[in-house]
Amino acid sequence: MKTIIATLLLSIGLILNNDLTNDHLEVFKGDWEGNLTYLNYGDDETLVKLPVKLVATYGDKGLKFEYFYTEPGGAIEKRTGKFELRGEKVYYNGRWEFVSAEVQDKENWTLQLKSTGKDNNRKADFQQSVVVTTSKITVTKKVRYDGTDDWFMRNQHVFER
């Protein structure tokens, strides 16, 4: 009985996860205002908050981003990125492994991702969550250094219309 229930739950999970496609990324299209909060790489203790503007262009291959960060001295720094869903492969400013998705509809959904690599010149595991509504998008990246048990927030973008 447990095997049947586990198989059923896994199947339902796969169906829900497969509902998230590039079409869901259209909600990002347009201009957004918000903030980037990040943990300073110099001391891994100080939180820095910068105003940011996001301009997202939606197309057949997903999203292209332009980020405009206002530095503490007033200078504006421009960065670019992309977001594309290809089945279990997720590209969000780099390649991520799909963990899970909760899809309410095309404009309200949550995506959980994971990856490994280096953070601040140390081997690390990464978790990223993307929480989307029609009026707010929150992207949070967490890090856990190899040999430690604790996750910490490296950065968080919060955008609103």
N, CA, C and O of each residue as an XYZ file, in Angstrom:
644
protein
N       0.824     -1.195      0.000
C       0.000      0.000      0.000
C       0.870      1.261      0.000
O       0.584      2.217     -0.720
N       1.947      1.256      0.822
C       2.835      2.416      0.875
C       3.467      2.673     -0.488
O       3.638      3.822     -0.895
N       3.812      1.599     -1.187
C       4.434      1.736     -2.510
C       3.465      2.379     -3.493
O       3.860      3.232     -4.289
N       2.215      1.981     -3.444
C       1.206      2.547     -4.345
C       1.021      4.033     -4.054
O       0.967      4.843     -4.979
N       0.924      4.396     -2.775
C       0.747      5.800     -2.397
C       1.965      6.620     -2.814
O       1.826      7.719     -3.351
N       3.159      6.081     -2.564
C       4.379      6.801     -2.938
C       4.449      6.997     -4.451
O       4.826      8.071     -4.920
N       4.090      5.973     -5.211
C       4.102      6.074     -6.671
C       3.088      7.101     -7.145
O       3.376      7.885     -8.050
N       1.909      7.105     -6.546
C       0.870      8.062     -6.907
C       1.315      9.492     -6.608
O       1.148     10.383     -7.440
N       1.878      9.711     -5.423
C       2.348     11.056     -5.057
C       3.477     11.515     -5.973
O       3.512     12.677     -6.379
N       4.395     10.616     -6.297
C       5.483     10.950     -7.205
C       4.934     11.311     -8.585
O       5.391     12.273     -9.201
N       3.963     10.550     -9.067
C       3.359     10.827    -10.374
C       2.663     12.173    -10.382
O       2.789     12.930    -11.345
N       1.925     12.484     -9.318
C       1.253     13.777     -9.214
C       2.293     14.887     -9.194
O       2.118     15.914     -9.849
N       3.359     14.691     -8.455
C       4.439     15.684     -8.407
C       5.057     15.923     -9.766
O       5.325     17.067    -10.132
N       5.287     14.862    -10.521
C       5.868     15.008    -11.859
C       4.915     15.742    -12.790
O       5.346     16.556    -13.606
N       3.630     15.461    -12.672
C       2.646     16.150    -13.503
C       2.645     17.642    -13.173
O       2.667     18.476    -14.078
N       2.620     17.982    -11.886
C       2.625     19.389    -11.499
C       3.909     20.071    -11.945
O       3.865     21.190    -12.455
N       5.057     19.415    -11.761
C       6.329     20.005    -12.142
C       6.408     20.229    -13.635
O       6.947     21.243    -14.078
N       5.884     19.309    -14.417
C       5.948     19.438    -15.862
C       5.015     20.524    -16.385
O       5.094     20.887    -17.559
N       4.132     21.048    -15.535
C       3.247     22.124    -15.951
C       3.981     23.445    -16.111
O       3.467     24.349    -16.769
N       5.162     23.584    -15.533
C       5.912     24.830    -15.615
C       6.719     24.840    -16.915
O       7.604     24.008    -17.117
N       6.396     25.797    -17.795
C       7.052     25.898    -19.094
C       7.523     27.330    -19.314
O       7.277     28.207    -18.485
N       8.192     27.558    -20.419
C       8.614     28.915    -20.761
C       7.435     29.875    -20.843
O       7.604     31.075    -20.627
N       6.238     29.366    -21.152
C       5.051     30.234    -21.195
C       4.806     30.917    -19.855
O       4.287     32.032    -19.814
N       5.172     30.262    -18.767
C       4.987     30.844    -17.441
C       5.927     32.027    -17.192
O       5.680     32.838    -16.300
N       6.986     32.125    -17.969
C       7.953     33.208    -17.784
C       7.451     34.542    -18.327
O       8.027     35.590    -18.036
N       6.387     34.504    -19.109
C       5.856     35.748    -19.694
C       5.442     36.754    -18.624
O       5.440     37.958    -18.882
N       5.092     36.282    -17.428
C       4.691     37.171    -16.344
C       5.802     38.167    -15.990
O       5.517     39.249    -15.477
N       7.046     37.816    -16.254
C       8.183     38.699    -15.971
C       8.241     39.889    -16.932
O       8.820     40.922    -16.596
N       7.650     39.756    -18.119
C       7.808     40.738    -19.198
C       7.525     42.162    -18.711
O       6.534     42.422    -18.028
N       8.424     43.069    -19.083
C       8.211     44.476    -18.762
C       9.208     45.011    -17.754
O      10.272     44.436    -17.526
N       8.829     46.135    -17.156
C       9.694     46.838    -16.209
C       9.268     46.575    -14.776
O       8.078     46.571    -14.462
N      10.243     46.356    -13.915
C      10.024     46.102    -12.496
C      10.986     46.976    -11.689
O      12.099     47.259    -12.132
N      10.552     47.394    -10.517
C      11.397     48.134     -9.580
C      11.575     47.278     -8.341
O      10.678     46.521     -7.970
N      12.732     47.394     -7.700
C      12.914     46.601     -6.497
C      14.244     46.834     -5.831
O      14.863     47.889     -5.968
N      14.672     45.806     -5.097
C      15.915     45.868     -4.346
C      16.668     44.557     -4.464
O      16.080     43.484     -4.606
N      17.979     44.674     -4.402
C      18.858     43.529     -4.239
C      19.434     43.636     -2.842
O      20.039     44.649     -2.490
N      19.250     42.599     -2.046
C      19.893     42.511     -0.744
C      20.884     41.367     -0.837
O      20.526     40.255     -1.226
N      22.145     41.643     -0.474
C      23.144     40.582     -0.557
C      24.080     40.630      0.637
O      24.293     41.672      1.257
N      24.627     39.464      0.930
C      25.597     39.330      2.002
C      26.965     39.666      1.440
O      27.431     39.017      0.503
N      27.605     40.667      2.002
C      28.886     41.169      1.523
C      29.925     40.045      1.494
O      30.123     39.346      2.487
N      30.583     39.882      0.350
C      31.605     38.853      0.200
C      32.845     39.135      1.040
O      33.587     38.213      1.381
N      33.071     40.394      1.373
C      34.266     40.751      2.137
C      34.272     40.203      3.550
O      35.322     39.814      4.060
N      33.089     40.167      4.200
C      33.060     39.699      5.588
C      32.012     38.610      5.845
O      31.959     38.063      6.947
N      31.184     38.288      4.856
C      30.107     37.302      5.014
C      29.218     37.605      6.218
O      28.653     36.690      6.818
N      29.090     38.886      6.576
C      28.246     39.283      7.710
C      27.355     40.477      7.385
O      26.204     40.532      7.818
N      27.887     41.436      6.622
C      27.182     42.681      6.367
C      26.186     42.520      5.228
O      26.558     42.093      4.136
N      24.910     42.861      5.474
C      23.902     42.858      4.422
C      23.916     44.221      3.729
O      23.892     45.264      4.382
N      23.955     44.192      2.408
C      23.945     45.404      1.596
C      22.651     45.410      0.801
O      22.247     44.377      0.265
N      21.996     46.565      0.719
C      20.741     46.678     -0.026
C      20.888     47.762     -1.083
O      21.226     48.905     -0.775
N      20.629     47.390     -2.336
C      20.739     48.312     -3.457
C      19.412     48.390     -4.205
O      18.759     47.365     -4.405
N      19.003     49.590     -4.623
C      17.845     49.690     -5.516
C      18.206     49.082     -6.868
O      19.344     49.196     -7.324
N      17.237     48.441     -7.500
C      17.474     47.819     -8.801
C      16.227     47.948     -9.662
O      15.099     47.867     -9.178
N      16.462     48.148    -10.936
C      15.389     48.133    -11.927
C      15.625     46.929    -12.816
O      16.763     46.654    -13.197
N      14.569     46.212    -13.149
C      14.648     45.043    -14.020
C      13.818     45.321    -15.263
O      12.670     45.754    -15.165
N      14.398     45.071    -16.431
C      13.681     45.134    -17.693
C      13.775     43.740    -18.301
O      14.869     43.264    -18.605
N      12.624     43.085    -18.479
C      12.589     41.711    -18.980
C      11.890     41.653    -20.332
O      10.810     42.214    -20.519
N      12.535     40.960    -21.271
C      11.988     40.771    -22.612
C      11.678     39.289    -22.776
O      12.548     38.442    -22.569
N      10.445     38.978    -23.145
C       9.992     37.602    -23.283
C       9.981     37.193    -24.748
O       9.560     37.964    -25.609
N      10.451     35.961    -25.033
C      10.437     35.429    -26.393
C      10.326     33.918    -26.393
O      10.131     33.306    -25.343
N      10.448     33.314    -27.559
C      10.316     31.858    -27.717
C      11.286     31.068    -26.851
O      10.973     29.958    -26.421
N      12.463     31.633    -26.591
C      13.479     30.924    -25.822
C      13.535     31.386    -24.375
O      14.566     31.241    -23.719
N      12.445     31.939    -23.871
C      12.414     32.363    -22.474
C      12.585     33.855    -22.318
O      12.064     34.643    -23.108
N      13.325     34.238    -21.285
C      13.483     35.647    -20.921
C      14.902     36.126    -21.069
O      15.858     35.373    -20.887
N      15.020     37.387    -21.401
C      16.300     38.079    -21.315
C      16.092     39.236    -20.349
O      15.094     39.954    -20.417
N      17.065     39.402    -19.441
C      16.986     40.433    -18.420
C      18.036     41.505    -18.625
O      19.127     41.239    -19.128
N      17.696     42.714    -18.232
C      18.668     43.776    -18.021
C      18.419     44.282    -16.604
O      17.311     44.697    -16.265
N      19.463     44.240    -15.785
C      19.387     44.723    -14.411
C      20.146     46.040    -14.331
O      21.236     46.164    -14.891
N      19.580     47.025    -13.640
C      20.239     48.304    -13.429
C      20.315     48.542    -11.926
O      19.316     48.889    -11.296
N      21.514     48.352    -11.346
C      21.737     48.509     -9.915
C      22.264     49.910     -9.635
O      23.155     50.394    -10.332
N      21.711     50.561     -8.614
C      22.220     51.857     -8.194
C      23.167     51.636     -7.026
O      22.748     51.266     -5.929
N      24.452     51.870     -7.277
C      25.495     51.686     -6.261
C      25.390     52.778     -5.190
O      24.789     53.824     -5.434
N      25.976     52.541     -3.996
C      25.895     53.521     -2.911
C      26.350     54.928     -3.307
O      25.801     55.903     -2.795
N      27.326     55.065     -4.196
C      27.788     56.380     -4.636
C      26.902     57.011     -5.706
O      27.148     58.146     -6.114
N      25.874     56.293     -6.167
C      24.956     56.812     -7.174
C      25.200     56.283     -8.571
O      24.360     56.476     -9.450
N      26.330     55.619     -8.804
C      26.614     55.063    -10.126
C      25.639     53.922    -10.428
O      25.223     53.182     -9.537
N      25.291     53.804    -11.703
C      24.378     52.737    -12.119
C      25.173     51.661    -12.836
O      25.880     51.927    -13.809
N      25.042     50.448    -12.338
C      25.735     49.269    -12.873
C      24.714     48.449    -13.665
O      23.628     48.167    -13.157
N      25.046     48.060    -14.904
C      24.140     47.267    -15.734
C      24.660     45.841    -15.843
O      25.848     45.613    -16.073
N      23.751     44.886    -15.673
C      24.052     43.458    -15.855
C      22.963     42.855    -16.728
O      21.854     43.382    -16.814
N      23.292     41.746    -17.374
C      22.302     41.048    -18.185
C      22.187     39.605    -17.708
O      23.078     39.089    -17.033
N      21.086     38.967    -18.064
C      20.883     37.572    -17.696
C      19.789     36.958    -18.540
O      19.175     37.620    -19.376
N      19.556     35.658    -18.301
C      18.488     34.972    -19.021
C      17.836     33.936    -18.118
O      18.411     33.508    -17.117
N      16.639     33.548    -18.489
C      15.859     32.553    -17.760
C      15.151     31.713    -18.805
O      14.355     32.222    -19.594
N      15.453     30.406    -18.804
C      14.865     29.504    -19.782
C      14.603     28.154    -19.128
O      15.428     27.643    -18.370
N      13.448     27.589    -19.432
C      13.078     26.265    -18.928
C      13.096     25.285    -20.095
O      12.410     25.483    -21.098
N      13.895     24.218    -19.949
C      13.958     23.158    -20.956
C      13.778     21.826    -20.253
O      14.755     21.124    -19.992
N      12.547     21.474    -19.946
C      12.283     20.233    -19.213
C      12.890     20.310    -17.828
O      12.574     21.218    -17.060
N      13.757     19.367    -17.501
C      14.411     19.356    -16.190
C      15.612     20.299    -16.136
O      16.186     20.505    -15.066
N      15.995     20.871    -17.272
C      17.111     21.812    -17.304
C      16.571     23.229    -17.146
O      15.662     23.649    -17.861
N      17.143     23.945    -16.207
C      16.724     25.309    -15.952
C      17.950     26.205    -16.056
O      18.979     25.955    -15.429
N      17.819     27.239    -16.850
C      18.887     28.225    -16.985
C      18.372     29.534    -16.410
O      17.476     30.163    -16.973
N      18.943     29.936    -15.291
C      18.582     31.206    -14.668
C      19.894     31.870    -14.271
O      20.390     31.687    -13.160
N      20.444     32.642    -15.200
C      21.769     33.236    -14.993
C      22.775     32.142    -14.623
O      23.573     32.306    -13.700
N      22.725     31.049    -15.338
C      23.547     29.871    -15.098
C      22.651     28.645    -15.061
O      21.427     28.766    -15.001
N      23.256     27.465    -15.097
C      22.476     26.219    -15.116
C      22.141     25.767    -13.699
O      22.989     25.786    -12.807
N      20.902     25.364    -13.513
C      20.398     24.868    -12.229
C      19.702     23.540    -12.433
O      19.201     23.249    -13.519
N      19.672     22.734    -11.381
C      18.894     21.493    -11.388
C      17.510     21.793    -10.835
O      17.362     22.482     -9.826
N      16.509     21.267    -11.509
C      15.126     21.407    -11.081
C      14.903     20.586     -9.813
O      15.291     19.419     -9.765
N      14.288     21.172     -8.791
C      13.933     20.454     -7.566
C      12.422     20.253     -7.511
O      11.945     19.123     -7.409
N      11.666     21.362     -7.581
C      10.214     21.256     -7.530
C       9.574     22.549     -8.028
O      10.225     23.588     -8.143
N       8.289     22.451     -8.317
C       7.515     23.618     -8.717
C       6.102     23.465     -8.176
O       5.555     22.365     -8.117
N       5.535     24.579     -7.789
C       4.120     24.637     -7.415
C       3.484     25.659     -8.334
O       3.824     26.841     -8.291
N       2.561     25.203     -9.164
C       1.952     26.074    -10.160
C       0.473     26.246     -9.842
O      -0.302     25.290     -9.885
N       0.093     27.490     -9.519
C      -1.327     27.791     -9.332
C      -1.962     28.116    -10.680
O      -3.031     27.611    -11.024
N      -1.276     28.970    -11.428
C      -1.696     29.320    -12.781
C      -0.496     29.940    -13.487
O       0.618     29.922    -12.962
N      -0.722     30.483    -14.669
C       0.376     30.992    -15.490
C       1.124     32.159    -14.840
O       2.286     32.400    -15.167
N       0.480     32.881    -13.931
C       1.093     34.076    -13.354
C       1.372     33.966    -11.861
O       1.786     34.949    -11.247
N       1.159     32.813    -11.268
C       1.390     32.603     -9.840
C       1.988     31.220     -9.649
O       1.299     30.207     -9.772
N       3.298     31.191     -9.343
C       3.990     29.916     -9.220
C       5.273     30.078     -8.423
O       5.771     31.186     -8.222
N       5.794     28.938     -7.976
C       7.042     28.890     -7.218
C       7.924     27.803     -7.824
O       7.447     26.728     -8.189
N       9.211     28.098     -7.923
C      10.177     27.162     -8.477
C      11.331     27.019     -7.502
O      11.851     28.019     -7.006
N      11.742     25.775     -7.217
C      12.885     25.493     -6.349
C      13.979     24.853     -7.193
O      13.722     23.926     -7.961
N      15.204     25.359     -7.044
C      16.341     24.892     -7.831
C      17.523     24.586     -6.926
O      17.566     25.028     -5.778
N      18.493     23.820     -7.453
C      19.716     23.569     -6.693
C      20.895     23.498     -7.657
O      20.724     23.293     -8.858
N      22.100     23.674     -7.102
C      23.316     23.648     -7.893
C      24.505     23.479     -6.961
O      24.368     23.574     -5.741
N      25.662     23.231     -7.540
C      26.908     23.209     -6.775
C      27.924     24.068     -7.504
O      27.794     24.317     -8.703
N      28.932     24.516     -6.782
C      29.963     25.336     -7.394
C      30.825     25.966     -6.329
O      31.120     25.352     -5.303
N      31.230     27.207     -6.581
C      32.050     27.929     -5.622
C      31.373     29.240     -5.254
O      30.778     29.915     -6.094
N      31.479     29.577     -3.988
C      30.998     30.852     -3.482
C      32.108     31.444     -2.621
O      32.563     30.810     -1.669
N      32.536     32.637     -2.949
C      33.602     33.293     -2.194
C      34.848     32.397     -2.123
O      35.502     32.293     -1.085
N      35.154     31.758     -3.256
C      36.317     30.870     -3.416
C      36.259     29.609     -2.555
O      37.292     29.009     -2.258
N      35.055     29.209     -2.158
C      34.876     27.980     -1.383
C      33.858     27.090     -2.085
O      32.879     27.585     -2.643
N      34.090     25.757     -2.060
C      33.110     24.829     -2.614
C      31.812     24.971     -1.824
O      31.814     25.124     -0.602
N      30.691     24.914     -2.574
C      29.413     25.160     -1.919
C      28.268     24.505     -2.674
O      28.374     24.194     -3.860
N      27.161     24.304     -1.949
C      25.879     23.915     -2.522
C      25.006     25.161     -2.549
O      25.109     26.030     -1.683
N      24.136     25.231     -3.569
C      23.254     26.381     -3.710
C      21.805     25.932     -3.799
O      21.499     24.884     -4.369
N      20.920     26.737     -3.229
C      19.480     26.583     -3.396
C      18.967     27.927     -3.907
O      19.410     28.987     -3.464
N      18.036     27.863     -4.836
C      17.437     29.099     -5.315
C      15.938     28.904     -5.397
O      15.456     27.898     -5.918
N      15.204     29.878     -4.874
C      13.756     29.843     -4.990
C      13.301     31.054     -5.791
O      13.825     32.157     -5.635
N      12.313     30.823     -6.653
C      11.718     31.878     -7.463
C      10.223     31.857     -7.147
O       9.531     30.884     -7.445
N       9.734     32.943     -6.541
C       8.323     33.045     -6.166
C       7.713     34.158     -7.010
O       8.146     35.308     -6.942
N       6.698     33.804     -7.810
C       6.157     34.719     -8.802
C       4.664     34.952     -8.587
O       3.891     34.012     -8.402
N       4.279     36.233     -8.615
C       2.870     36.626     -8.709
C       2.799     37.715     -9.778
O       3.827     38.128    -10.313
N       1.610     38.172    -10.084
C       1.473     39.201    -11.114
C       2.087     40.530    -10.685
O       2.444     41.344    -11.537
N       2.216     40.763     -9.378
C       2.711     42.060     -8.915
C       4.033     42.001     -8.160
O       4.591     43.044     -7.820
N       4.550     40.790     -7.886
C       5.785     40.686     -7.111
C       6.557     39.426     -7.504
O       5.979     38.355     -7.692
N       7.875     39.583     -7.623
C       8.759     38.458     -7.897
C       9.879     38.498     -6.866
O      10.525     39.527     -6.671
N      10.101     37.356     -6.206
C      11.169     37.247     -5.212
C      12.073     36.079     -5.606
O      11.613     34.950     -5.778
N      13.363     36.371     -5.744
C      14.353     35.349     -6.089
C      15.383     35.333     -4.972
O      16.064     36.330     -4.733
N      15.499     34.191     -4.281
C      16.400     34.072     -3.137
C      17.411     32.963     -3.397
O      17.052     31.838     -3.743
N      18.681     33.307     -3.223
C      19.761     32.328     -3.384
C      20.387     32.069     -2.017
O      20.821     32.991     -1.327
N      20.421     30.785     -1.645
C      21.048     30.372     -0.382
C      22.286     29.541     -0.674
O      22.384     28.883     -1.710
N      23.236     29.584      0.266
C      24.517     28.906      0.112
C      24.814     28.084      1.356
O      24.499     28.483      2.477
N      25.432     26.920      1.134
C      25.974     26.117      2.231
C      27.374     25.693      1.811
O      27.545     24.984      0.820
N      28.373     26.132      2.570
C      29.750     25.770      2.262
C      29.984     24.292      2.554
O      29.410     23.743      3.495
N      30.834     23.646      1.742
C      31.222     22.257      1.991
C      31.748     22.122      3.415
O      32.497     22.971      3.898
N      31.344     21.043      4.077
C      31.814     20.780      5.431
C      31.007     21.487      6.508
O      31.331     21.379      7.691
N      29.948     22.216      6.115
C      29.086     22.886      7.101
C      27.655     22.399      6.920
O      27.305     21.824      5.890
N      26.838     22.638      7.935
C      25.436     22.225      7.887
C      24.485     23.387      7.640
O      23.331     23.169      7.271
N      24.948     24.613      7.837
C      24.063     25.772      7.824
C      23.972     26.434      6.449
O      24.978     26.639      5.770
N      22.752     26.760      6.062
C      22.488     27.528      4.853
C      22.404     28.997      5.251
O      21.924     29.326      6.335
N      22.875     29.880      4.366
C      22.693     31.314      4.596
C      22.278     31.970      3.282
O      22.577     31.472      2.197
N      21.578     33.105      3.409
C      21.133     33.829      2.229
C      22.311     34.614      1.657
O      22.894     35.453      2.343
N      22.658     34.340      0.402
C      23.709     35.106     -0.265
C      23.121     36.365     -0.895
O      23.679     37.457     -0.779
N      21.972     36.187     -1.572
C      21.327     37.367     -2.141
C      19.839     37.126     -2.363
O      19.364     35.994     -2.444
N      19.129     38.246     -2.456
C      17.697     38.197     -2.706
C      17.306     39.403     -3.539
O      17.592     40.546     -3.183
N      16.642     39.126     -4.659
C      16.036     40.179     -5.472
C      14.536     40.186     -5.176
O      13.890     39.138     -5.175
N      13.996     41.361     -4.928
C      12.546     41.524     -4.780
C      12.121     42.614     -5.752
O      12.569     43.757     -5.659
N      11.246     42.245     -6.690
C      10.759     43.180     -7.717
C       9.254     43.342     -7.583
O       8.530     42.385     -7.309
N       8.796     44.581     -7.783
C       7.349     44.861     -7.752
C       6.993     45.770     -8.902
O       7.832     46.498     -9.431
N       5.716     45.711     -9.281
C       5.196     46.626    -10.325
C       4.422     47.731     -9.649
O       3.894     48.616    -10.323
